[in-house]
Amino acid sequence: MGKSSTVRARIEPDLKGKAEHIFQQLGLTTTQAITLFYKQVELKNGLPFDVIIPNEVTRKTFAETEAGRDLIICNDADDMFKKLGI
């Protein structure tokens, strides 16, 4: 089937640039990436990923993290495992 429809959307320039850089690394054009997303929506009869509303605990954790509170900084994966006691 030939392409005859256009999709237009306004998006933050920084997000667009970052996403298009990833598409390029994957060898995809933006059109191919959007088509891939649409195909997955069609195949799954919905979004191809979970979309959830964060609960109160998650919202509180996000707020604390964004404020720089209650963070544990790890130098690398080994340091993280050590701090987790694994």
Summary of the structure (lengths in Angstrom):
residues: 86
radius of gyration: 19.4
end to end distance: 53.8
largest distance: 56.9
contacts: 126
relative contact order: 0.05
helix: 55%
strand: 0%
